[in-house]
Amino acid sequence: MKVVVTGGAGNVGRGVVGRLRAEHEVVSFDRREHPDVACTQVTGDILNLGDLRAAMHGADAVVHLAAIPHPMHDPADRVFEVNVMGTHRVAETAVEAGASRLVFASSDSTLGLVFGDYGSPLPLEYIPVDPAHPTKPRDPYGLSKRIGEEVLEAFHRRHGIAVTCLRYAWVWWPPEYANQPNLSANPDAVASGLWTYVDARDVADAIACALEKVDGGFHVVPLTAPDTAVDTPTLDLVARHMAPDVEVRDPASFEADPFRTLWDLGPCREILGFSPERTWRKGWTEQEGS
């Protein structure tokens, strides 16, 4: 397939391009070129339809990663404009080009917690969190990602393009692995993110599986590491930070794996045929594909 990766020169994009280019013809679309991106690079802006059309020519599939990645350094309206209108224009030009599938970098921020500053107790209704759990974003980034999912579902309904929205967590490369002891020492500091993370290589593998496996429908897929980022048992974290009446579904899974993620990875297995397995408990360099 010819796959266009928006944001291909970015932090996650470079790993995705590297993973895909052995199997596909890959085009990176970004505001700048990067010397470590070993594929055709097209520069442009996701808000510019002309730029996008030039990159999308002949595309079979699109991986949409380009976005403002958090709300901390840009005005709220800029975050919303780039992430929402950019997603709409990417989808529009992908459909025009005849692409049959699109993979979207959504976020666990759609839940509303990561940048939403809800305080304690965290307003979850049940765990593990699945795609059906209510989303209540209150910051411009989480809101932009949730609306981005709605935009893409509308394009699926109208045009039939297959869409996979990966709600992935904090992406870890080696510098983040090195910081893990600090997280275990202060787990309260990362409670708003539900103590989640995901290895960058698992993100790339999940995207590759979505391109291969998903040839129809609209899907929202949570993607985290199989465990939390800290060494406190998960149910102890829940007892400390959530309301007493939060529903614990599948309690046996928490008993069998005391440090399991609070997200439901069943859709990842069922839709993508993929299970993220890389974890800080094994280290960064000890795992395949390091």
N, C-alpha and C positions, 0 to 999 in steps of 0.2 A: 504493500500500500504506500501511497504518497501521504505522509503525515505532516501537517503543519503544527508546530509547537509554538504557541504564543508565549512570550516570556522565556524563550529558549536560552537566553544568555543569563538568566537569573539564577538565584541560589538553588532552587529545586530544578529549574529548567535544564541546567547543564547536566545534571545527573540523569534526567529523563531522556534527553537527546542521546547521551552516551549509551543508555540502555536500549533505545529503539533503533539506532542506526545500523546495527548488525542485521536486523530483520526487515527494515523498511527504508524507503527513500524519505529522508527527513529534511524539512525546511524549518529553520529557526526564524521566528519573527520577533523582533525586539527593537527597542529604541536605540540600541547600540550593538555593535558586534563584540564578540569576546574571543580571545585567542585560543581558549580551551574548547570551543564548540566546533567539532570537526564535522560540519555538514554545511550545506548551502545556508547562508545567512542573509536575510532580507531585513533592512531597517525601516522602521516606521512607527506610527502611533496607533493604538487600538481605537482611538476616537476618530481616526481618519479613514473613511470608507475606501478612498483611492489606494491608500497604502495597503489596507487589508486585501483588497481585490487583487493587487499585484502578487501578494504572497500566497493567496488561496488558489491561484490558477491550477486546475488539474488535481486538487486535493481530494483524496478518498476519505480522509479522517482528519479531525482537528483535536488537539489537546490544548485546552485554554487555561494557561497558568498566569498570564499577564494580569497584574492587579497592583494596587497599592496594598501592601501586605499587612498593615495594621493602622490604627487610627491615631497613633501617638505623635506623628511628626507632620501631618498634613491637615489642612482645614477640613472640617466635616463634609462640606459640600464638594470638595475636590475628591475625597475618598469615595463618596457616593457616586459622583459623576463618572469617574474613571471606571469604577468597578461595575456599575450597573449599565451605563450606556456603552461602555466597552464590551461587555458581555453581549448586549443586544446586537451590536455591530459585528462582532465576531460570528454570532449565530447567523445573522443575515447574510454575510458574505460566504460563510461555509455552505449554506443552503444554495446560494446562487452558483457556487462552484460545483455543486453536485455531490458534496461530501455526504456519506451515508451514516456516519457516526461521529459523536463528539463527546469528549471526556472533559469534565469541568473540575477545576480545583475549587471546591467549596471549602467549608471549614467547620470545625467543632464550635466555632464562635456563633454559628447560627442558633445554638441553644440559648445564647444570651449571657453566658457566664464569664467568658474569658476576659473581656474588656468592659463588661456591664456593671461590675462593682455592686453586686447584690448584697454583699455582706454575708452574715451567717444567721440562721441556717440557709444553706443553698436551696433554691426553690425547685428541687427535682420532685417529680411525682413518683417515679419508680426507677429502679436499677435492675439490670443493665439498661442503659439508654439505647433505644432503637430509633429508627427513622420516624416512627409514629409519635414519639414523645413531643409534646408541645414545644414549639420554639418561640422564645420571647426576647428577641434581640432589642437592646436599648442603646447601642452604640452604632456609629455609622458603618463600621466595618462589618460587624455581624449582620446588620440590617442589609447591607449591600450584597452579602453572600446569600442570604436567604431570598432576597428578591431576584438575584441572579438565577437561583434554582427555578423560581416561578417563571422567569423569562424563558428559560430553556425548556421547561415543560410546555409552555405555550407553543414554542417552535416545534416541539415533538408532535403536539396535537395537530398543528396546522400542516406540517410538511412530512411527518413520519420519520424524521431523523432520529436515530437511536442516541439516547443521552444517558451518560453515567455521571452523576455528581458525587465526587469523593469528598466526604466530610472528614478531611484528615486533620490530625492534631499538630502540635509543635514539632517541626521537622528537625531531627538531630543529625548533624555531621560531627566530626571528631571534637570540635570545641565544646559542643553541648554535652558530649559524653564525659568530658573532663570535669564539667561542672556538677555532675550528679551527686557527689558527696555533700555539696552545699544544699541541694534540694532535700536530701534525707535528713540533714541537720535542722532544716526549717520547713517541714511539709506544709505548714499553714500558709506560707508565702505563695504556694502554687495551688491552693485549694480551688481558686476560681477557674482553673483550667482542668479540674477534676484529676489532677496529677497525671495527665496523659502526655504522651509523646509518640513519635513514630520514626523509625530509621529511614533516612533518605533513600536507601536502596529498596526498602519495601514500598515506598511511594512509587518509585519507578517501575517496580515489578507489578504493582497493582494496576498502574496505567497500561502497561503492556498487556496484561490479562484482559482489561476492559476492552482494548482495541481488538483483541483476538476473539473474546467470548461473547461480547454483547453486540448483537446485530439487530436488535429491535427493542422497543419499549423505552420507558423513562424510569430511571433507578436512582435512589439515594442510598449511598453506601458509606457507613462509618468506617474509618481506617485509623487505628491506633496500634501501638505495640501491644502484645498480648498481656503485658503487665503494666503496673504503674511506674512512675519515675522515682518512687521513694521506697524505703525499706520498712514502712509501717504497714501492717496488714490492712487490706482494703476496707473490711467491715469496721475496723477501728476508726479509720478516716471518716467513714459514713456516720458512725455514731457521734463523732466529734463535731461534724460540720453540717449535718442534715437533720431535718425534723424527725422526731421519734416515729411518726406515722409513715415515713417513706416506705414504699412497698419494695421488698427485696424479692425479685423474681428469680427463679432458678437458684435458690440458696445453696444447692449441692455443688454448683460450680465454684462458689466462693469458698466452700469448705475444701474442695479438692485442690484449689489453687488460691491460697490466701492472699496473693498479691495480684490477682487478675485485674485487668482493666475494667472500668465502670461502663464501658461501651459494649454493645452487642456486636460481635464480629460475625454473627451468623450470616448476614447479608453478603459479607465479603466472600465467605466460602461458597454460599449458594449461588450468587450472581456472577462472581468473577472466577470461581474455582481457585481461590487464593487465600492462604492464611499467613498473615504476617508473623514471623517467628523471631526476628532479630530483636535482641533485648540488651540493655546495659548490663544485665546480670551475666551475660556471656562476654561483654566487652565489644569494642569496635572492630578490632583487627582479627579476632579469633573466629569470625564467621565468614562463610562463603561470600565471595563477591566484595571483599574489603578492598 
